[in-house]
Amino acid sequence: MLAMQPTTKKIPITILTGFLGSGKTTLLNYILSNSSGKKIAVIVNEFGEVNVDSQLVEHTTEEMIELSNGCICCTLRGDLIEGVDKIIRENELDAIVIESTGIGEPIPIAQAFYVHPELLALEPDLPNIQNKVFVDAIITVVDSAQFFEMYERQSLIPDDDFGRGYSQLLAEQIEGADILVLNKVDETTEEELKKLTDLLRLMNPRATMLPTSYGLVPVEKIIDTGIFDIEVAEDSSLWVAELEKQNPGNSESEEYGINTYVFKTTRRFDEKKLIELLEYGFPSNILRSKGIVTIQNSDAAFLWNQAGKFIKFDPIGRFNDPNYTYNEIVFIGTGVNENDINILLEKALAA
């Protein structure tokens, strides 16, 4: 690719993520092979000393930068920004595709391109590229044929610094996406595919779903779409409110066994009883739950975050009015029974 003078055009960035084996590299190759003459730069990241994924990308005339031995979303954002700056200074481009590591979460990668000015001032050597690029879309590739097998694994992900389970990572990648590419639908039964799409629709009501085989997705549906919204992405903690807007309780999902229930109460949880509840775990039919929780004798707000067999319970701030706190948790599962959930949770509430 010939070096060109810097352009004033803002370059769209597509962030491509998906768990290992989902087919994201196949999709990337398809994008490069069917770009209709567009100049697309590629940044490939794979955790570990050897960049395996980049070896699978077919040779093209597009410029490629490899970021190894780290995850873009946590340790390499400075290198990422510098890499993007170098590409757009030396080349005239139509788009940039960032293929994230299989254990990366997409939202922090997107946030790297929307750094507040005061933070940039603290890093004078870091180039300011916010007027040169914009995040166009976050795309998560889902392995339709193996999704539930991976989602229900009880083991932790190897080499993951955050100690996450498979279901936790998959939930993060799904809920952070603008577009969900459901790959390998040719290897999935109609019943399993319907169950999967119902679950994904409830986990991320705003995402566009594109069923495909072999990563064959029309490029115009995933490049330069204008679908990404930084405010929506940063408000992903409002997961409960988003689900309630969709009113999933009346959706056709119930016909196929996937349904939801929102547990609400102004009574606080008893910390000891809640810990016992979390340690005991939830019935296997509860696939996902998330919400805001309050504890007795505290005005702190906690994030309840359960995916598959794994539960996290983290402080996220404080309620504005300590006299008005609440618990609001959305449960998604197969045959979710609100009476059973009420009985279970009420045992952990303070007297």
DRENDO-1510 file (C-alpha; in Angstrom, 1 decimal, always signed):
<recs>
REC; n; res; u; v; w
REC; 1; MET; +0.0; +0.0; +0.0 .
REC; 2; LEU; +1.5; +3.4; -1.0 .
REC; 3; ALA; +2.0; +6.0; +1.6 .
REC; 4; MET; -0.3; +9.0; +1.2 .
REC; 5; GLN; -0.7; +12.4; +2.8 .
REC; 6; PRO; -2.8; +12.5; +6.0 .
REC; 7; THR; -6.5; +12.8; +5.3 .
REC; 8; THR; -9.1; +14.8; +7.2 .
REC; 9; LYS; -11.7; +12.1; +6.8 .
REC; 10; LYS; -12.7; +10.3; +9.9 .
REC; 11; ILE; -12.0; +6.6; +9.5 .
REC; 12; PRO; -14.6; +4.0; +10.8 .
REC; 13; ILE; -13.3; +1.4; +13.1 .
REC; 14; THR; -14.9; -2.0; +13.4 .
REC; 15; ILE; -14.1; -4.1; +16.5 .
REC; 16; LEU; -14.4; -7.8; +15.8 .
REC; 17; THR; -14.5; -10.1; +18.8 .
REC; 18; GLY; -15.7; -13.6; +19.6 .
REC; 19; PHE; -14.5; -16.6; +21.6 .
REC; 20; LEU; -11.8; -18.9; +20.2 .
REC; 21; GLY; -13.2; -21.1; +17.4 .
REC; 22; SER; -16.2; -18.9; +16.8 .
REC; 23; GLY; -15.1; -18.1; +13.3 .
REC; 24; LYS; -14.0; -14.4; +13.6 .
REC; 25; THR; -10.8; -15.0; +11.6 .
REC; 26; THR; -12.9; -16.6; +8.9 .
REC; 27; LEU; -15.1; -13.6; +8.9 .
REC; 28; LEU; -12.1; -11.3; +8.7 .
REC; 29; ASN; -10.7; -13.1; +5.7 .
REC; 30; TYR; -14.1; -12.8; +4.0 .
REC; 31; ILE; -14.2; -9.0; +4.7 .
REC; 32; LEU; -10.7; -8.6; +3.1 .
REC; 33; SER; -11.6; -10.8; +0.1 .
REC; 34; ASN; -14.8; -8.9; -0.6 .
REC; 35; SER; -14.0; -5.3; +0.2 .
REC; 36; SER; -15.0; -4.0; -3.2 .
REC; 37; GLY; -11.8; -2.0; -3.6 .
REC; 38; LYS; -12.0; -0.4; -0.2 .
REC; 39; LYS; -8.7; +0.0; +1.6 .
REC; 40; ILE; -9.0; -1.7; +5.0 .
REC; 41; ALA; -6.3; -1.8; +7.6 .
REC; 42; VAL; -6.2; -4.7; +10.0 .
REC; 43; ILE; -5.0; -4.9; +13.6 .
REC; 44; VAL; -4.8; -8.4; +14.9 .
REC; 45; ASN; -4.4; -9.2; +18.6 .
REC; 46; GLU; -4.0; -12.5; +20.3 .
REC; 47; PHE; -3.1; -13.2; +23.9 .
REC; 48; GLY; +0.2; -14.9; +24.4 .
REC; 49; GLU; +3.7; -14.8; +22.9 .
REC; 50; VAL; +2.7; -16.3; +19.6 .
REC; 51; ASN; +0.1; -14.5; +17.5 .
REC; 52; VAL; -1.8; -17.5; +16.3 .
REC; 53; ASP; -4.8; -15.7; +14.7 .
REC; 54; SER; -2.6; -13.5; +12.5 .
REC; 55; GLN; -1.1; -16.6; +10.9 .
REC; 56; LEU; -4.6; -17.6; +9.7 .
REC; 57; VAL; -5.4; -14.3; +8.0 .
REC; 58; GLU; -4.8; -14.7; +4.3 .
REC; 59; HIS; -2.1; -12.4; +2.8 .
REC; 60; THR; -3.6; -9.2; +1.4 .
REC; 61; THR; -2.4; -5.8; +0.3 .
REC; 62; GLU; -4.0; -4.3; +3.4 .
REC; 63; GLU; -1.6; -3.2; +6.1 .
REC; 64; MET; -1.6; -5.3; +9.2 .
REC; 65; ILE; -0.3; -4.6; +12.7 .
REC; 66; GLU; +0.1; -7.4; +15.2 .
REC; 67; LEU; -0.3; -6.8; +18.9 .
REC; 68; SER; +0.8; -9.8; +21.0 .
REC; 69; ASN; +1.6; -10.8; +24.5 .
REC; 70; GLY; -1.3; -8.9; +25.9 .
REC; 71; CYS; -5.0; -8.2; +25.6 .
REC; 72; ILE; -6.1; -5.0; +23.9 .
REC; 73; CYS; -8.9; -4.3; +26.3 .
REC; 74; CYS; -6.7; -4.1; +29.4 .
REC; 75; THR; -2.9; -3.8; +28.8 .
REC; 76; LEU; -2.3; -2.6; +25.3 .
REC; 77; ARG; -4.6; +0.3; +24.7 .
REC; 78; GLY; -1.7; +2.7; +24.5 .
REC; 79; ASP; +0.0; +0.5; +21.8 .
REC; 80; LEU; -3.4; +0.3; +20.0 .
REC; 81; ILE; -3.8; +4.0; +19.8 .
REC; 82; GLU; -0.3; +4.5; +18.6 .
REC; 83; GLY; -0.7; +1.7; +16.0 .
REC; 84; VAL; -3.9; +3.3; +14.7 .
REC; 85; ASP; -2.2; +6.7; +14.6 .
REC; 86; LYS; +0.7; +5.3; +12.6 .
REC; 87; ILE; -1.7; +3.6; +10.1 .
REC; 88; ILE; -3.8; +6.7; +9.4 .
REC; 89; ARG; -0.7; +9.0; +9.1 .
REC; 90; GLU; +1.0; +6.7; +6.5 .
REC; 91; ASN; -2.0; +5.5; +4.5 .
REC; 92; GLU; -5.2; +6.6; +2.9 .
REC; 93; LEU; -7.9; +4.3; +4.3 .
REC; 94; ASP; -11.6; +3.6; +4.0 .
REC; 95; ALA; -11.8; +1.5; +7.2 .
REC; 96; ILE; -9.9; -0.2; +10.1 .
REC; 97; VAL; -10.8; -3.6; +11.5 .
REC; 98; ILE; -9.5; -4.6; +14.9 .
REC; 99; GLU; -9.7; -8.3; +15.6 .
REC; 100; SER; -9.6; -8.7; +19.3 .
REC; 101; THR; -8.2; -11.6; +21.3 .
REC; 102; GLY; -10.7; -14.4; +21.9 .
REC; 103; ILE; -10.8; -13.5; +25.7 .
REC; 104; GLY; -11.2; -9.8; +25.1 .
REC; 105; GLU; -14.2; -7.7; +26.1 .
REC; 106; PRO; -15.2; -5.2; +23.4 .
REC; 107; ILE; -16.4; -2.1; +25.3 .
REC; 108; PRO; -13.0; -1.2; +26.8 .
REC; 109; ILE; -11.5; -1.4; +23.4 .
REC; 110; ALA; -14.0; +1.1; +22.0 .
REC; 111; GLN; -13.5; +3.4; +25.0 .
REC; 112; ALA; -9.8; +3.7; +24.0 .
REC; 113; PHE; -11.0; +6.0; +21.1 .
REC; 114; TYR; -13.1; +8.2; +23.3 .
REC; 115; VAL; -10.6; +9.2; +26.0 .
REC; 116; HIS; -11.5; +12.4; +27.9 .
REC; 117; PRO; -9.2; +15.4; +27.2 .
REC; 118; GLU; -8.1; +15.7; +30.8 .
REC; 119; LEU; -6.8; +12.1; +30.6 .
REC; 120; LEU; -5.0; +12.7; +27.4 .
REC; 121; ALA; -3.3; +15.7; +29.0 .
REC; 122; LEU; -1.8; +13.2; +31.6 .
REC; 123; GLU; -0.3; +11.2; +28.7 .
REC; 124; PRO; +1.4; +13.8; +26.5 .
REC; 125; ASP; +3.2; +11.2; +24.4 .
REC; 126; LEU; -0.1; +9.5; +23.5 .
REC; 127; PRO; -1.4; +10.7; +20.1 .
REC; 128; ASN; -4.9; +12.3; +20.1 .
REC; 129; ILE; -6.7; +10.6; +17.3 .
REC; 130; GLN; -10.3; +11.3; +18.4 .
REC; 131; ASN; -10.9; +13.6; +15.4 .
REC; 132; LYS; -9.4; +11.2; +13.0 .
REC; 133; VAL; -11.3; +7.9; +13.7 .
REC; 134; PHE; -14.6; +6.8; +15.2 .
REC; 135; VAL; -15.9; +3.4; +16.3 .
REC; 136; ASP; -18.4; +2.2; +13.7 .
REC; 137; ALA; -19.6; -1.1; +15.2 .
REC; 138; ILE; -18.7; -3.8; +17.7 .
REC; 139; ILE; -19.3; -7.2; +16.2 .
REC; 140; THR; -19.3; -10.4; +18.2 .
REC; 141; VAL; -19.1; -13.7; +16.3 .
REC; 142; VAL; -21.0; -16.5; +18.1 .
REC; 143; ASP; -20.4; -20.2; +17.5 .
REC; 144; SER; -24.0; -21.3; +17.2 .
REC; 145; ALA; -23.2; -25.0; +17.2 .
REC; 146; GLN; -21.1; -24.9; +20.4 .
REC; 147; PHE; -22.5; -21.9; +22.3 .
REC; 148; PHE; -24.5; -23.8; +25.0 .
REC; 149; GLU; -21.7; -26.4; +25.5 .
REC; 150; MET; -19.2; -23.5; +26.2 .
REC; 151; TYR; -21.7; -21.4; +28.2 .
REC; 152; GLU; -22.5; -24.2; +30.6 .
REC; 153; ARG; -18.9; -25.1; +31.3 .
REC; 154; GLN; -18.0; -24.9; +35.0 .
REC; 155; SER; -14.3; -24.4; +34.6 .
REC; 156; LEU; -12.4; -21.1; +34.4 .
REC; 157; ILE; -10.9; -19.8; +31.1 .
REC; 158; PRO; -7.2; -20.7; +30.9 .
REC; 159; ASP; -4.7; -17.7; +31.1 .
REC; 160; ASP; -7.4; -15.2; +31.9 .
REC; 161; ASP; -6.1; -12.6; +34.4 .
REC; 162; PHE; -9.7; -11.8; +35.5 .
REC; 163; GLY; -10.5; -15.4; +36.5 .
REC; 164; ARG; -13.7; -15.5; +34.5 .
REC; 165; GLY; -15.7; -18.5; +33.6 .
REC; 166; TYR; -16.7; -19.2; +30.0 .
REC; 167; SER; -20.3; -18.0; +30.5 .
REC; 168; GLN; -19.1; -14.7; +32.0 .
REC; 169; LEU; -16.9; -14.0; +29.0 .
REC; 170; LEU; -19.5; -14.9; +26.5 .
REC; 171; ALA; -22.0; -12.7; +28.3 .
REC; 172; GLU; -19.7; -9.7; +28.2 .
REC; 173; GLN; -19.0; -10.2; +24.5 .
REC; 174; ILE; -22.7; -10.6; +23.6 .
REC; 175; GLU; -24.0; -7.7; +25.7 .
REC; 176; GLY; -21.3; -5.3; +24.4 .
REC; 177; ALA; -22.1; -6.0; +20.7 .
REC; 178; ASP; -23.9; -3.9; +18.2 .
REC; 179; ILE; -24.0; -6.8; +15.7 .
REC; 180; LEU; -24.1; -10.5; +16.6 .
REC; 181; VAL; -22.9; -12.8; +13.8 .
REC; 182; LEU; -24.4; -16.2; +14.4 .
REC; 183; ASN; -21.9; -18.4; +12.7 .
REC; 184; LYS; -22.1; -22.2; +11.8 .
REC; 185; VAL; -25.9; -22.2; +11.7 .
REC; 186; ASP; -25.6; -25.0; +9.2 .
REC; 187; GLU; -24.3; -27.2; +12.0 .
REC; 188; THR; -27.1; -26.2; +14.4 .
REC; 189; THR; -30.6; -27.8; +14.7 .
REC; 190; GLU; -33.6; -25.5; +14.2 .
REC; 191; GLU; -34.6; -26.0; +17.8 .
REC; 192; GLU; -31.2; -25.1; +19.2 .
REC; 193; LEU; -30.9; -22.1; +16.9 .
REC; 194; LYS; -34.3; -20.8; +18.1 .
REC; 195; LYS; -33.3; -21.3; +21.7 .
REC; 196; LEU; -30.0; -19.5; +21.1 .
REC; 197; THR; -31.6; -16.5; +19.3 .
REC; 198; ASP; -34.2; -16.1; +22.0 .
REC; 199; LEU; -31.5; -16.0; +24.7 .
REC; 200; LEU; -29.3; -13.6; +22.7 .
REC; 201; ARG; -32.3; -11.3; +22.1 .
REC; 202; LEU; -33.0; -11.1; +25.8 .
REC; 203; MET; -29.3; -10.6; +26.7 .
REC; 204; ASN; -28.9; -7.9; +24.1 .
REC; 205; PRO; -32.2; -6.5; +22.8 .
REC; 206; ARG; -30.6; -3.8; +20.8 .
REC; 207; ALA; -28.2; -6.0; +18.7 .
REC; 208; THR; -28.7; -6.8; +15.1 .
REC; 209; MET; -28.4; -10.6; +14.5 .
REC; 210; LEU; -27.0; -12.0; +11.3 .
REC; 211; PRO; -27.2; -15.8; +10.9 .
REC; 212; THR; -24.5; -17.2; +8.6 .
REC; 213; SER; -22.3; -20.2; +7.8 .
REC; 214; TYR; -18.5; -20.0; +7.1 .
REC; 215; GLY; -18.5; -16.3; +8.2 .
REC; 216; LEU; -20.1; -15.2; +4.9 .
REC; 217; VAL; -21.7; -11.9; +5.8 .
REC; 218; PRO; -22.3; -9.1; +3.2 .
REC; 219; VAL; -19.6; -6.5; +4.0 .
REC; 220; GLU; -22.0; -3.6; +3.8 .
REC; 221; LYS; -23.9; -5.0; +6.8 .
REC; 222; ILE; -20.8; -4.9; +9.0 .
REC; 223; ILE; -18.5; -2.2; +7.7 .
REC; 224; ASP; -19.3; +1.5; +7.8 .
REC; 225; THR; -22.8; +0.9; +9.3 .
REC; 226; GLY; -22.9; +3.8; +11.8 .
REC; 227; ILE; -24.5; +1.6; +14.4 .
REC; 228; PHE; -22.2; +2.2; +17.3 .
REC; 229; ASP; -23.3; +4.7; +20.0 .
REC; 230; ILE; -20.7; +5.5; +22.8 .
REC; 231; GLU; -23.4; +6.7; +25.2 .
REC; 232; VAL; -25.4; +3.4; +24.8 .
REC; 233; ALA; -22.2; +1.4; +25.2 .
REC; 234; GLU; -21.1; +3.3; +28.4 .
REC; 235; ASP; -24.6; +2.8; +29.8 .
REC; 236; SER; -24.4; -1.0; +29.4 .
REC; 237; SER; -24.9; -1.2; +33.2 .
REC; 238; LEU; -28.5; -0.2; +32.6 .
REC; 239; TRP; -29.1; -3.7; +31.4 .
REC; 240; VAL; -32.1; -4.1; +33.6 .
REC; 241; ALA; -33.8; -1.0; +32.3 .
REC; 242; GLU; -33.1; -2.0; +28.7 .
REC; 243; LEU; -34.8; -5.4; +29.2 .
REC; 244; GLU; -37.8; -3.8; +30.8 .
REC; 245; LYS; -38.2; -1.4; +27.9 .
REC; 246; GLN; -38.4; -4.5; +25.6 .
REC; 247; ASN; -41.1; -6.0; +27.8 .
REC; 248; PRO; -39.7; -9.5; +27.2 .
REC; 249; GLY; -42.3; -11.1; +29.5 .
REC; 250; ASN; -44.8; -10.8; +26.7 .
REC; 251; SER; -42.5; -12.0; +23.9 .
REC; 252; GLU; -42.7; -15.1; +21.8 .
REC; 253; SER; -39.6; -16.4; +23.7 .
REC; 254; GLU; -41.9; -17.9; +26.3 .
REC; 255; GLU; -43.3; -20.3; +23.7 .
REC; 256; TYR; -39.9; -21.8; +23.3 .
REC; 257; GLY; -39.0; -22.0; +27.0 .
REC; 258; ILE; -36.8; -18.9; +27.3 .
REC; 259; ASN; -38.3; -16.3; +29.6 .
REC; 260; THR; -37.4; -13.6; +32.1 .
REC; 261; TYR; -38.5; -12.4; +35.5 .
REC; 262; VAL; -37.6; -9.1; +37.2 .
REC; 263; PHE; -37.2; -9.4; +41.0 .
REC; 264; LYS; -37.8; -6.0; +42.7 .
REC; 265; THR; -38.0; -5.0; +46.3 .
REC; 266; THR; -37.0; -2.0; +48.5 .
REC; 267; ARG; -36.0; -4.4; +51.4 .
REC; 268; ARG; -32.3; -4.9; +51.8 .
REC; 269; PHE; -30.4; -8.1; +51.7 .
REC; 270; ASP; -28.8; -9.5; +54.8 .
REC; 271; GLU; -25.1; -9.8; +53.9 .
REC; 272; LYS; -24.5; -13.2; +55.6 .
REC; 273; LYS; -27.7; -14.7; +54.1 .
REC; 274; LEU; -26.9; -13.4; +50.7 .
REC; 275; ILE; -23.4; -14.8; +50.7 .
REC; 276; GLU; -24.8; -18.2; +51.7 .
REC; 277; LEU; -27.3; -17.9; +48.8 .
REC; 278; LEU; -24.5; -17.1; +46.3 .
REC; 279; GLU; -22.3; -19.9; +47.5 .
REC; 280; TYR; -25.2; -22.3; +47.2 .
REC; 281; GLY; -25.8; -21.3; +43.6 .
REC; 282; PHE; -28.8; -21.1; +41.3 .
REC; 283; PRO; -30.8; -23.8; +39.6 .
REC; 284; SER; -29.3; -24.9; +36.2 .
REC; 285; ASN; -32.3; -23.4; +34.3 .
REC; 286; ILE; -31.2; -19.9; +35.3 .
REC; 287; LEU; -28.8; -18.9; +32.4 .
REC; 288; ARG; -28.3; -15.3; +33.2 .
REC; 289; SER; -29.1; -12.7; +35.9 .
REC; 290; LYS; -28.0; -9.2; +36.5 .
REC; 291; GLY; -29.0; -6.2; +38.5 .
REC; 292; ILE; -28.6; -3.7; +41.3 .
REC; 293; VAL; -28.5; -4.9; +44.9 .
REC; 294; THR; -28.4; -3.2; +48.3 .
REC; 295; ILE; -27.1; -4.6; +51.6 .
REC; 296; GLN; -28.4; -3.9; +55.2 .
REC; 297; ASN; -26.6; -1.1; +57.0 .
REC; 298; SER; -25.0; +0.3; +53.8 .
REC; 299; ASP; -25.8; +2.9; +51.2 .
REC; 300; ALA; -23.5; +1.2; +48.7 .
REC; 301; ALA; -24.9; -0.2; +45.4 .
REC; 302; PHE; -23.7; -3.6; +44.2 .
REC; 303; LEU; -23.8; -5.2; +40.8 .
REC; 304; TRP; -25.2; -8.7; +40.8 .
REC; 305; ASN; -23.8; -10.4; +37.7 .
REC; 306; GLN; -24.4; -14.1; +37.1 .
REC; 307; ALA; -23.8; -16.1; +34.0 .
REC; 308; GLY; -24.1; -19.8; +33.9 .
REC; 309; LYS; -22.4; -21.3; +36.9 .
REC; 310; PHE; -20.5; -18.2; +37.8 .
REC; 311; ILE; -21.7; -15.3; +40.0 .
REC; 312; LYS; -19.9; -12.0; +40.7 .
REC; 313; PHE; -21.0; -9.4; +43.3 .
REC; 314; ASP; -19.1; -6.1; +43.1 .
REC; 315; PRO; -19.6; -2.6; +44.5 .
REC; 316; ILE; -20.3; +0.0; +41.8 .
REC; 317; GLY; -21.1; +3.2; +43.7 .
REC; 318; ARG; -23.6; +4.6; +46.2 .
REC; 319; PHE; -27.3; +5.4; +46.1 .
REC; 320; ASN; -28.0; +9.1; +46.0 .
REC; 321; ASP; -30.5; +8.8; +48.8 .
REC; 322; PRO; -29.5; +6.2; +51.5 .
REC; 323; ASN; -33.2; +6.2; +52.7 .
REC; 324; TYR; -34.3; +5.0; +49.3 .
REC; 325; THR; -32.4; +1.9; +48.1 .
REC; 326; TYR; -33.7; -1.1; +46.2 .
REC; 327; ASN; -32.9; -4.4; +44.7 .
REC; 328; GLU; -33.7; -5.0; +41.0 .
REC; 329; ILE; -32.5; -8.2; +39.3 .
REC; 330; VAL; -33.4; -9.6; +35.9 .
REC; 331; PHE; -33.4; -13.4; +35.6 .
REC; 332; ILE; -33.2; -15.1; +32.2 .
REC; 333; GLY; -33.6; -18.9; +31.8 .
REC; 334; THR; -35.6; -21.8; +30.6 .
REC; 335; GLY; -38.9; -22.1; +32.3 .
REC; 336; VAL; -38.1; -19.3; +34.8 .
REC; 337; ASN; -40.6; -19.5; +37.7 .
REC; 338; GLU; -41.1; -16.2; +39.5 .
REC; 339; ASN; -42.5; -17.9; +42.6 .
REC; 340; ASP; -39.5; -20.1; +43.0 .
REC; 341; ILE; -37.2; -17.1; +42.6 .
REC; 342; ASN; -39.2; -15.1; +45.1 .
REC; 343; ILE; -39.0; -17.8; +47.7 .
REC; 344; LEU; -35.2; -18.3; +47.1 .
REC; 345; LEU; -34.3; -14.6; +47.4 .
REC; 346; GLU; -36.7; -13.7; +50.2 .
REC; 347; LYS; -34.8; -16.1; +52.4 .
REC; 348; ALA; -31.8; -13.8; +52.1 .
REC; 349; LEU; -33.6; -10.5; +52.8 .
REC; 350; ALA; -33.1; -8.7; +56.1 .
REC; 351; ALA; -35.9; -9.1; +58.6 .
</recs>
